[in-house]
Amino acid sequence: MAHADYTVVISAPIAEVFAFLADGTNNARWRPGVMDVTPPPGGPAEGTVYGQGLRGPKGERFDGDYRITEFKPPFRLAFEVIAGPARPTGVFELSQPLPGATTVRFDLDLRPRGLLWFPMKFQASQVDREMRAEVACLARLKEKLEALPASDHLEGGEAAEAPDAET
């Protein structure tokens, strides 16, 4: 079984960080491999499924839909990928060491099953690299949330960014 984990401390309240993570429509804002997301009716909850398009090695789109398996605001959000070539499970565990600060730990596990077991055995180092890169996206989440006004964390809206200066 392949495993990767990563932890960050974000300067934002725990409820806002959880709400941002739970709303899968935010995924493309902090995970560069996400191309598109189709939210479930009614928003995130245990058992809901998000449709998700991921960018493959040659830029092609493939399905990476996932189901929320645990929804315990604001402390725990777990999921399982239900479409695509690899189907990992993951969990975000949140804690609040100080008011206005949130520690987020992201664990990702992949247990190849069925016909995927044999080819993945020979690509273990690539799978490990990809999983480490995925959990390390938490650093981008930290940057994104700390740059947004607090009201945008909950609404899923992105603050207007200043255009690049022309040279």
Sequence and secondary structure as in RCSB ss.txt:
>XXXX:A:sequence
MAHADYTVVISAPIAEVFAFLADGTNNARWRPGVMDVTPPPGGPAEGTVYGQGLRGPKGERFDGDYRITEFKPPF
RLAFEVIAGPARPTGVFELSQPLPGATTVRFDLDLRPRGLLWFPMKFQASQVDREMRAEVACLARLKEKLEALPA
SDHLEGGEAAEAPDAET
>XXXX:A:secstr
 EEEEEEEEESS HHHHHHHHH GGGHHHH TTEEEEE  TT S TT EEEEEEE TTS EEE  EEEEEEETTT
EEEEEE SSS   EEEEEEEEEETTEEEEEEEEEE   GGGHHHHHHTHHHHHHHHHHHHHTHHHHHHHHHHS H
HHHHH            
